[in-house]
Amino acid sequence: MTFCLFFGIIAQDMVEKKPIQNPEKKTELPEDCIVEVYPIDKDATLPRLKVMRSPRGENGARWLDDGWFPGNVLYVCHVNSEEGIDDNVLLVQTHKLFRKMNGEYTTATKNILLSEIQGLNDNFNVERLYRKTSEEMVTEGIKSVESILSQRKSISDWNSLSTAETGLDESDSPELNRFDERVLKRMKPLETDVDGMLFKDEPVRENYFDHLYDRNYVPSNNVEDAAVRNPKGVPISENSFNAAEKVINGLAKNPFLMQIINPEGALDPEVDSKEIMNNIRSSYLTRCRLFEYLTFSLDTLARVNPGALADRVRSNSEGNLKTPNYLGGDYYKDRMRSREYAVVLAIAMMDGSFNVDKQSKIITHYRDGKGRCGMHRDSARVLLEYVSKRDNY
């Protein structure tokens, strides 16, 4: 009973962010080598496993140790932009409960080659425990690596762009042709800057407050109202600006993101955050590149640390599409997948169009033991925090 309770806790833990030990080669694989994570079926009966233990230091023989239980399977490999995939393996996260001298319990985790686990344990059935065969895991892992290499190529292409190609007016840029129609529709430039002023002059300036005198006008009572594209002539709120400025400053050390939103490197995020926000709002190409980069990063986060995301975003079900909660002309009329919506919100949090004053305070889920409000909003913030850390660039 103790072991079942122990695993019930372990099975829900996030993938540990630490080097993986290959028991045969005695080499450390960096954490960014984790390409896919295959969680164990929570309803499966867990087999008790034998694993080979290694002595500390150089001397001594390995020995067989019983009483370990399987966890997630990790597809790991070295990814080289020029050579492609190298040394790809499947590792099983195994766990065991130990009792210390003071009577307290502690858990140990070892990452063991799947082939070694299978060789030592006839009761270890991959397809029954993970609903996939090892061959299917490797095939999916290779596809994910190909996606990583494609993304790195895109980033390399961004680095080689000329100043003329990174200007604010890119409506006729040939690079826009490579983006999907849905991306182009989602990422249309905003009409106004953070002060509510038009980026392009109109022949006749309309009265932006006529709607207030319309008897049929009903103000939005949607408390989430995220990314509301501020009306013409109306600046974003001070709270929304400060929140976006904090996000920009937090991303300043990510060279890939800075190459997208500050391609010439002429702006200091701590001083020129307002100019960076306006660049994001007005640049079609910048917005599409951001969408691409953040989508890739969110998919990666969902693989290596699925527990960090709210259930709806983690599952990203095509059968549970999200209806946007904010205004925006014809930008967001149709429903979208949850991860797509989270990325849209993350970009809105960067350019100041996310209205922090209209957020619902209703708790929708829990993360890190704390109640969180809004699955998509919370996942957007987790995504921005993820790409702000050096290990995740």
C-alpha positions as CSV (number, residue, x, y, z in Angstrom):
1,M,0.0,0.0,0.0
2,T,2.9,2.3,0.8
3,F,4.4,1.8,-2.6
4,C,1.1,2.4,-4.4
5,L,0.7,5.7,-2.5
6,F,4.3,6.6,-3.2
7,F,3.9,6.2,-6.9
8,G,0.6,8.0,-7.0
9,I,2.5,11.1,-5.9
10,I,5.5,10.5,-8.1
11,A,3.5,9.8,-11.3
12,Q,2.1,13.3,-11.2
13,D,5.5,15.1,-10.7
14,M,6.9,17.1,-13.5
15,V,9.9,15.9,-15.5
16,E,12.9,16.7,-13.4
17,K,15.0,19.5,-14.8
18,K,18.4,17.9,-14.3
19,P,21.0,16.0,-16.4
20,I,20.0,12.5,-17.3
21,Q,22.4,9.7,-16.5
22,N,23.0,7.1,-19.1
23,P,24.0,4.0,-17.1
24,E,25.9,2.4,-20.0
25,K,28.0,5.4,-21.2
26,K,28.2,7.2,-17.9
27,T,27.7,10.5,-19.7
28,E,25.3,13.3,-18.8
29,L,22.7,14.4,-21.3
30,P,21.7,18.1,-20.9
31,E,18.1,18.8,-20.1
32,D,17.4,20.3,-23.5
33,C,17.9,16.8,-25.0
34,I,14.5,15.7,-23.6
35,V,12.5,15.8,-26.8
36,E,9.4,13.8,-25.9
37,V,7.8,12.7,-22.6
38,Y,5.5,9.7,-22.5
39,P,3.5,9.5,-19.2
40,I,2.6,6.2,-17.8
41,D,-1.0,5.2,-17.8
42,K,-2.4,6.2,-14.4
43,D,-4.9,3.2,-14.4
44,A,-2.2,0.6,-15.2
45,T,-1.1,-1.9,-12.6
46,L,2.6,-1.0,-11.9
47,P,5.1,-3.8,-12.1
48,R,7.9,-4.1,-9.5
49,L,11.2,-3.8,-11.4
50,K,14.8,-4.9,-11.0
51,V,17.4,-2.4,-12.1
52,M,21.2,-2.4,-12.2
53,R,22.8,-0.2,-9.6
54,S,26.3,1.3,-9.9
55,P,28.7,1.9,-7.1
56,R,30.0,5.4,-6.2
57,G,33.4,6.0,-7.6
58,E,35.3,4.2,-10.2
59,N,35.8,0.8,-8.5
60,G,33.3,-1.9,-7.7
61,A,30.8,-4.0,-9.7
62,R,27.2,-3.2,-10.6
63,W,24.5,-5.1,-8.8
64,L,20.9,-6.0,-9.3
65,D,18.5,-4.1,-7.1
66,D,14.8,-4.9,-6.7
67,G,11.7,-2.7,-5.7
68,W,11.7,0.0,-8.3
69,F,8.6,1.3,-10.1
70,P,8.3,2.8,-13.6
71,G,7.5,6.4,-14.3
72,N,7.6,8.4,-17.6
73,V,9.5,7.3,-20.6
74,L,11.8,10.0,-22.1
75,Y,12.9,10.2,-25.7
76,V,16.3,11.9,-25.5
77,C,18.8,12.7,-28.2
78,H,21.6,15.1,-29.2
79,V,20.3,17.5,-31.9
80,N,22.8,19.1,-34.2
81,S,21.6,21.6,-36.8
82,E,24.0,20.3,-39.4
83,E,24.2,16.6,-38.6
84,G,20.6,16.1,-37.5
85,I,19.7,13.4,-34.9
86,D,22.5,11.6,-33.0
87,D,22.4,9.1,-30.1
88,N,18.7,8.9,-29.7
89,V,17.5,6.6,-26.9
90,L,14.4,5.9,-24.8
91,L,14.9,6.2,-21.0
92,V,12.5,5.0,-18.3
93,Q,12.3,7.2,-15.1
94,T,12.3,4.7,-12.3
95,H,11.5,5.5,-8.6
96,K,12.1,3.7,-5.3
97,L,11.1,4.6,-1.8
98,F,13.9,4.4,0.8
99,R,13.7,4.7,4.6
100,K,16.4,6.9,6.2
101,M,18.1,6.3,9.5
102,N,15.9,8.8,11.2
103,G,12.8,6.9,10.1
104,E,11.7,9.4,7.4
105,Y,11.2,8.2,3.8
106,T,12.8,9.6,0.7
107,T,12.5,8.8,-3.0
108,A,15.2,8.0,-5.4
109,T,14.9,8.5,-9.2
110,K,17.0,6.8,-11.8
111,N,16.8,7.2,-15.6
112,I,17.5,3.7,-17.1
113,L,17.7,2.7,-20.7
114,L,14.4,1.1,-21.9
115,S,16.3,-1.8,-23.5
116,E,18.0,-2.5,-20.1
117,I,14.6,-2.5,-18.3
118,Q,13.1,-4.8,-20.8
119,G,16.1,-7.2,-20.6
120,L,15.8,-7.5,-16.8
121,N,12.1,-7.5,-16.4
122,D,9.7,-9.8,-18.3
123,N,6.7,-8.1,-16.6
124,F,7.5,-4.7,-18.2
125,N,5.1,-4.3,-21.1
126,V,5.6,-0.9,-22.8
127,E,2.4,-0.9,-24.8
128,R,0.2,-1.8,-21.8
129,L,1.9,0.8,-19.5
130,Y,2.1,3.7,-22.0
131,R,-0.5,2.9,-24.7
132,K,2.3,3.1,-27.3
133,T,5.0,0.8,-28.6
134,S,8.6,1.8,-28.3
135,E,8.8,2.0,-32.1
136,E,5.9,4.6,-32.1
137,M,7.7,6.6,-29.4
138,V,10.9,6.7,-31.5
139,T,9.0,7.7,-34.6
140,E,7.2,10.5,-32.8
141,G,10.5,11.6,-31.2
142,I,12.2,11.9,-34.6
143,K,9.3,14.0,-36.0
144,S,9.7,16.3,-33.0
145,V,13.4,16.7,-33.6
146,E,12.8,17.5,-37.2
147,S,10.4,20.3,-36.0
148,I,13.2,21.5,-33.7
149,L,15.7,21.6,-36.6
150,S,13.1,23.5,-38.8
151,Q,12.6,26.0,-36.0
152,R,16.4,26.6,-35.7
153,K,16.6,27.2,-39.4
154,S,13.8,29.8,-39.1
155,I,15.7,31.5,-36.3
156,S,18.9,31.4,-38.4
157,D,17.0,33.0,-41.3
158,W,15.8,35.8,-39.0
159,N,19.4,36.5,-38.0
160,S,20.4,37.0,-41.7
161,L,17.6,39.5,-42.5
162,S,18.6,43.0,-43.6
163,T,17.5,46.2,-41.9
164,A,15.1,46.9,-44.8
165,E,13.4,43.5,-44.2
166,T,12.9,44.2,-40.5
167,G,11.2,47.6,-40.9
168,L,7.7,48.3,-39.7
169,D,6.0,48.2,-43.1
170,E,6.2,44.6,-44.2
171,S,2.8,44.1,-45.8
172,D,4.5,43.1,-49.0
173,S,7.3,41.2,-47.5
174,P,7.9,37.8,-49.3
175,E,8.5,36.1,-45.9
176,L,4.9,36.6,-45.0
177,N,4.1,34.0,-47.7
178,R,5.5,31.2,-45.7
179,F,3.0,31.7,-42.8
180,D,-0.2,29.8,-42.6
181,E,-3.4,31.7,-43.4
182,R,-4.6,31.3,-39.8
183,V,-1.4,32.8,-38.5
184,L,-1.7,35.7,-40.9
185,K,-5.3,36.3,-39.8
186,R,-4.5,36.1,-36.1
187,M,-1.4,38.3,-36.3
188,K,-2.7,41.3,-38.2
189,P,-1.1,44.5,-36.9
190,L,-3.0,46.6,-34.4
191,E,-4.3,49.9,-35.6
192,T,-3.1,52.0,-32.7
193,D,-0.1,52.4,-30.5
194,V,-0.2,52.2,-26.7
195,D,-1.3,55.8,-26.5
196,G,-4.3,55.1,-28.7
197,M,-2.9,57.0,-31.7
198,L,-3.3,55.5,-35.2
199,F,-0.2,54.1,-36.9
200,K,-1.6,55.4,-40.2
201,D,-3.5,58.6,-40.7
202,E,-7.1,58.4,-41.8
203,P,-8.6,61.0,-44.2
204,V,-11.4,61.8,-41.8
205,R,-10.9,61.3,-38.1
206,E,-14.0,59.8,-36.6
207,N,-15.5,60.5,-33.2
208,Y,-14.3,57.6,-31.2
209,F,-16.8,58.1,-28.5
210,D,-20.1,58.1,-30.5
211,H,-20.8,54.6,-29.3
212,L,-21.3,56.0,-25.8
213,Y,-24.4,57.9,-27.0
214,D,-25.9,55.0,-28.8
215,R,-29.0,53.8,-27.0
216,N,-28.4,50.3,-28.2
217,Y,-24.8,50.2,-27.0
218,V,-24.1,47.5,-24.4
219,P,-20.7,47.6,-22.8
220,S,-18.9,44.2,-22.5
221,N,-19.4,42.5,-19.2
222,N,-16.9,39.8,-20.0
223,V,-14.5,40.0,-17.1
224,E,-11.7,38.1,-19.0
225,D,-11.7,40.6,-21.9
226,A,-8.1,39.7,-22.6
227,A,-6.1,41.4,-25.4
228,V,-8.9,43.9,-26.0
229,R,-7.5,46.0,-28.9
230,N,-7.7,49.4,-27.3
231,P,-10.2,51.7,-29.1
232,K,-8.8,54.4,-31.3
233,G,-7.9,57.5,-29.3
234,V,-7.9,55.6,-26.0
235,P,-4.6,54.7,-24.4
236,I,-4.1,51.4,-22.7
237,S,-4.3,51.6,-18.9
238,E,-1.4,52.3,-16.7
239,N,-1.7,48.8,-15.2
240,S,-1.7,47.2,-18.6
241,F,1.4,49.2,-19.7
242,N,3.3,48.3,-16.5
243,A,2.4,44.6,-16.9
244,A,3.6,44.6,-20.5
245,E,6.8,46.5,-19.6
246,K,7.6,43.9,-16.9
247,V,7.1,41.1,-19.5
248,I,9.4,42.9,-22.0
249,N,12.1,43.4,-19.4
250,G,11.9,39.7,-18.3
251,L,12.5,38.6,-21.9
252,A,15.5,40.9,-22.5
253,K,18.1,38.2,-22.1
254,N,16.5,35.8,-24.7
255,P,18.6,36.5,-27.8
256,F,16.1,34.8,-30.2
257,L,13.2,36.9,-28.9
258,M,15.2,40.1,-29.0
259,Q,16.2,39.3,-32.6
260,I,12.4,39.2,-33.4
261,I,11.2,42.2,-31.5
262,N,14.3,44.3,-31.6
263,P,16.1,43.1,-34.7
264,E,18.5,46.1,-35.0
265,G,19.4,46.0,-31.3
266,A,19.0,49.7,-31.2
267,L,16.5,49.7,-28.3
268,D,17.2,49.0,-24.6
269,P,14.3,47.0,-23.2
270,E,14.6,48.6,-19.8
271,V,14.5,52.1,-21.3
272,D,12.6,51.7,-24.6
273,S,9.9,49.2,-23.7
274,K,7.2,51.5,-25.1
275,E,8.9,51.6,-28.5
276,I,9.3,47.8,-28.4
277,M,5.6,47.4,-27.6
278,N,4.6,49.7,-30.5
279,N,6.9,47.8,-32.8
280,I,5.1,44.5,-31.9
281,R,1.7,46.2,-32.3
282,S,2.5,47.6,-35.8
283,S,4.8,45.1,-37.4
284,Y,3.0,42.3,-39.3
285,L,6.2,40.3,-39.8
286,T,7.2,40.6,-36.2
287,R,3.9,39.4,-35.0
288,C,4.0,36.3,-37.3
289,R,7.5,35.5,-36.2
290,L,6.5,35.8,-32.5
291,F,3.6,33.5,-33.1
292,E,5.8,30.9,-34.7
293,Y,8.5,31.1,-32.0
294,L,6.1,31.0,-29.1
295,T,4.0,28.2,-30.6
296,F,7.1,26.1,-30.9
297,S,8.2,27.0,-27.3
298,L,4.8,26.1,-26.0
299,D,4.7,22.7,-27.7
300,T,8.2,22.1,-26.3
301,L,7.1,23.1,-22.8
302,A,4.1,20.7,-23.1
303,R,6.5,17.9,-23.8
304,V,9.2,18.4,-21.2
305,N,7.1,19.9,-18.4
306,P,3.4,19.1,-19.0
307,G,2.5,19.7,-15.4
308,A,3.3,23.4,-15.7
309,L,0.3,24.0,-18.1
310,A,-3.4,24.0,-17.3
311,D,-5.3,20.9,-18.4
312,R,-7.1,22.5,-21.3
313,V,-3.9,23.9,-22.8
314,R,-1.9,20.7,-22.1
315,S,-4.4,18.5,-23.9
316,N,-5.0,21.1,-26.7
317,S,-8.0,19.1,-27.9
318,E,-9.4,19.8,-31.3
319,G,-12.8,18.8,-29.9
320,N,-12.7,21.5,-27.2
321,L,-12.0,24.7,-29.1
322,K,-11.7,28.0,-27.4
323,T,-14.1,30.9,-28.2
324,P,-12.1,34.1,-27.7
325,N,-13.3,36.3,-24.9
326,Y,-12.3,39.6,-26.4
327,L,-13.1,42.1,-29.1
328,G,-11.1,42.5,-32.3
329,G,-13.1,43.0,-35.5
330,D,-12.7,40.0,-37.7
331,Y,-9.4,38.9,-36.1
332,Y,-10.8,36.3,-33.7
333,K,-14.3,35.5,-34.8
334,D,-13.7,31.8,-35.2
335,R,-12.8,29.4,-32.4
336,M,-9.2,28.2,-32.0
337,R,-7.2,25.5,-30.3
338,S,-6.2,26.2,-26.7
339,R,-2.5,26.5,-27.3
340,E,-3.1,28.9,-30.2
341,Y,-5.2,31.0,-27.9
342,A,-2.5,31.0,-25.2
343,V,0.1,32.2,-27.7
344,V,-2.3,35.0,-28.8
345,L,-2.6,36.1,-25.2
346,A,1.1,35.9,-24.6
347,I,1.7,38.3,-27.5
348,A,-1.0,40.6,-26.2
349,M,0.8,40.6,-22.8
350,M,3.9,41.7,-24.6
351,D,2.3,44.5,-26.7
352,G,0.1,45.9,-23.9
353,S,-3.2,45.0,-25.5
354,F,-3.9,42.5,-22.7
355,N,-6.3,44.4,-20.3
356,V,-5.2,43.5,-16.9
357,D,-8.0,45.5,-15.3
358,K,-10.7,43.2,-16.7
359,Q,-9.4,39.8,-15.6
360,S,-11.7,37.4,-13.8
361,K,-10.6,36.5,-10.3
362,I,-12.4,33.1,-10.3
363,I,-10.0,30.2,-9.6
364,T,-10.1,27.7,-12.5
365,H,-7.3,25.4,-11.6
366,Y,-4.3,24.9,-9.3
367,R,-0.6,25.0,-10.1
368,D,2.3,24.7,-7.6
369,G,-0.3,24.4,-4.8
370,K,-1.9,27.8,-5.6
371,G,-5.2,28.6,-7.1
372,R,-4.9,30.1,-10.6
373,C,-7.4,32.2,-12.6
374,G,-8.0,31.4,-16.3
375,M,-6.4,28.4,-17.8
376,H,-5.3,30.1,-21.0
377,R,-4.1,33.3,-19.2
378,D,-2.1,31.3,-16.7
379,S,-0.6,29.2,-19.4
380,A,0.4,32.3,-21.4
381,R,2.2,33.6,-18.4
382,V,3.9,30.2,-17.8
383,L,5.0,30.3,-21.4
384,L,6.5,33.8,-21.1
385,E,8.3,32.8,-17.9
386,Y,9.6,29.6,-19.7
387,V,11.1,31.5,-22.6
388,S,12.7,34.0,-20.3
389,K,15.0,31.4,-18.8
390,R,18.4,30.8,-20.4
391,D,18.0,27.0,-20.4
392,N,14.9,27.3,-22.6
393,Y,16.0,29.6,-25.4
